[in-house]
Amino acid sequence: MDSKTPKGPIEAKWNTYKNTINLVSPANKRKLDVIVVGTGLAGGAASATLAELGYNVKAFCFQDSPRRAHSIAAEGGINAAKNYQGDGDSIYRLFYDTVKGGDYRSREENVYRLSEVSTNIIDQCVAQGVPFARDYGGLLDNRSFGGVLVSRTFYAKGQTGQQLLLGAYSAMNRQIARGKIKMYNRHEMLDVVLVEGKARGIIARNLVSGEIEKHSAHAVVLATGGYGNVFYLSTNAMGSNVTASWKAHKKGAFFANPCFTQIHPTCIPVSGDYQSKLTLMSESLRNDGRIWVPKKTEDAKALRKGSLKPIDIPEEERDYYLERRYPAFGNLVPRDVASRAAKERCDAGFGVNKTGEAVFLDFASAIERYGKEQALLKGESQANKKRVKKLGTEVVRKKYGNLFQMYEKIVDENPYETPMMIYPAVHYTMGGVWVDYNLMTTIPGLYVTGEANFSDHGANRLGASALMQGLADGYFVLPYTIGDYLAKDISTGKIPNDSPAFLEAEKKVVNKINLLINNKGSLPADYFHKKLGKIMWNKCGMSRNKKNLQDAIKEIGSLRKMFWKEVLVPGQSNEFNEELAKAGRVADFLELGELFAKDALHREESCGGHFREEHQTKEGEALRKNEFQYVAAWEYKGEPKEAVLHKEDLVYKNIKVKERSYK
Ligand SMILES: Cc1cc2nc3c(=O)[nH]c(=O)nc-3n(C[C@H](O)[C@H](O)[C@H](O)COP(=O)(O)OP(=O)(O)OC[C@H]3O[C@@H](n4cnc5c(N)ncnc54)[C@H](O)[C@@H]3O)c2cc1C
């Protein structure tokens, strides 16, 4: 595998690369076709830009419109190293934070490039009319996200993804109207077609008519999002799936870090067995919300029983554990750190809801702080408590109103009056299809962008950097790098879609669909998906150990066998059939799940949102590495072990810290 990262100092690589790659002339771009599967932020941005450059684009999505891609759900914001706040930000700091936040497991060259182009993204989106929040003077406003000490997150209330997607979609629409993008809504890609080892097209199913279609092109781009739904319950859109990436993998594209999953700390806790979706409360809430549990287990027990209310617990009896453990970052530590700390507190008996799996996110201090400020601004220095609360509530409502409303609708509690209850949940997958510096997979001509690839976030993605990556890939990276490859195809001519490779791929897809339809089992696809999700969460989730992972591999294998015996897909293949689409996606999750568990088994380390329980052993020692991580050495069953652990694991796993400098 060759990452093809350019030589030279990191800050010069991208420029040197752009100055030396092959270019395709405008006249030749018109001769080249590119398929883009996925029209979320990554794919929408890529389609619009490639078409603007002159390539002929065919874009595919399974929703009825690109506007409904999962990207629309993004709430909190998008990072960029603009340093508008003058608080010390820079391209280097964004790069450094992202690499450190990812537990040093991202490809640094890609991250540096990402930080460099981050500033262009904001200009591009403002030019498109994206209504970013502005401050009193009319300038673009910023807030802060986890794992950083600056405010570099641009936002549009709690709907940043939606507004950015509308920007990308309008850019696409211009090209659709010009005939440069042919849009295939409600089409699901079911295979990549390789001709002489190169990606030359896809097989797609028209989800409305059921027709199987063959589409050819000179290159194929997958921008098909993440696979967090392998856990069944996640904050992802219900339709998010792994099918496109998985089919590419089965055709030879390598997968990287499949087990790196982001478990987001601020989600509404699971309420019961009949739930099919989890809801994120945006990380932006940690700018003002304070996370706590009671100091005494008796209080936690009383909260769980319902005999005590959170507002009745006095200040001195509350444990603001993130502020206590990480005074520099406080509640805005990186997501993996916050998630692991929440789990640690709940496992230790301090959970605050009925199931014992929730901590508080409390806005009372923020409401009081903003209220006092407003009272002073209004000349009401004598304002009483009630008035201060009212004024403060208004400020909080303006900042986070839609998120508070969402919480109240789901939980039926008023978060302005009582703290929210939150718990970690599956949110994002850092793992994905392996790509080189050009975003090309190990299959020539097959590119993967956005959440579907693995490259930029290591073991943990920092908040507000997925939107940044998707748009960087789509608007500013792929349009350059793909040209380098396509320059060799200017004389190739149209790629026929009736070659043996296309016919064979089509046949395989049809056979698989027939297998599902004709199976006539007794259990719906959802039954297997839910079972898989339970295995994944219980055995491959936040805490992992060798035995559980080995069991998971066996259990997933048996579940997959049972699926192919027992799955029931009603209806026919030549019609609109959502159950058929779902069954196909679950079949792929059942294969990915096993690879995921195998990767987790091999990875004898704690990093990102995951910790290996084997670390829960005898006392060891830890050498300080940085604010969040330690290199720990200990003994396990008589054998010496060493790994990078998070600070809270050391406490949890009974490893003693010796303050020594780390080299
Ligand atoms: C609730 C929530 C809030 C978030 N908030 C933020 C935030 O504030 N900031 C941030 O940076 N990140 C945030 N994220 C993460 C971010 O939204 C995603 O990582 C990002 O939007 C992914 O974009 P994408 O373009 O890669 O994929 P997606 O938006 O998931 O788009 C995937 C596209 O691929 C298509 N597709 C998939 N499979 C197929 C197939 N087989 N055939 C045809 N088409 C297919 C879909 O139709 C869709 O068009 C959030 C995530 C969630 C869940």
The ligand as an ORCA input file, in Angstrom:
! r2SCAN-3c Opt
* xyz 0 1
  C     -27.140     13.900     14.722
  C     -25.812     14.225     14.115
  C     -25.284     15.488     14.248
  C     -24.049     15.798     13.699
  N     -23.548     17.058     13.853
  C     -22.353     17.365     13.298
  C     -21.830     18.679     13.426
  O     -22.424     19.559     14.022
  N     -20.639     18.936     12.852
  C     -19.924     17.994     12.170
  O     -18.850     18.300     11.663
  N     -20.427     16.750     12.021
  C     -21.611     16.412     12.557
  N     -22.111     15.148     12.411
  C     -21.418     14.200     11.508
  C     -21.747     14.566     10.057
  O     -23.092     14.963      9.941
  C     -21.517     13.422      9.090
  O     -20.305     12.801      9.352
  C     -21.476     13.951      7.665
  O     -22.614     14.720      7.401
  C     -21.364     12.823      6.661
  O     -21.451     13.370      5.377
  P     -21.211     12.494      4.105
  O     -21.448     13.376      2.927
  O     -19.916     11.781      4.196
  O     -22.356     11.363      4.169
  P     -23.957     11.457      4.291
  O     -24.452     12.808      4.575
  O     -24.351     10.343      5.198
  O     -24.454     11.122      2.838
  C     -24.413      9.816      2.324
  C     -24.973      9.842      0.921
  O     -24.732      8.591      0.325
  C     -25.925      8.087     -0.250
  N     -25.801      6.634     -0.223
  C     -25.378      5.828      0.787
  N     -25.322      4.550      0.375
  C     -25.724      4.547     -0.919
  C     -25.875      3.540     -1.894
  N     -25.584      2.264     -1.648
  N     -26.350      3.898     -3.092
  C     -26.656      5.195     -3.398
  N     -26.493      6.200     -2.524
  C     -26.039      5.861     -1.291
  C     -27.039      8.659      0.576
  O     -28.210      8.674     -0.176
  C     -26.471     10.065      0.842
  O     -26.752     10.888     -0.246
  C     -23.338     14.819     12.985
  C     -23.857     13.543     12.846
  C     -25.082     13.237     13.424
  C     -25.578     11.843     13.333
*
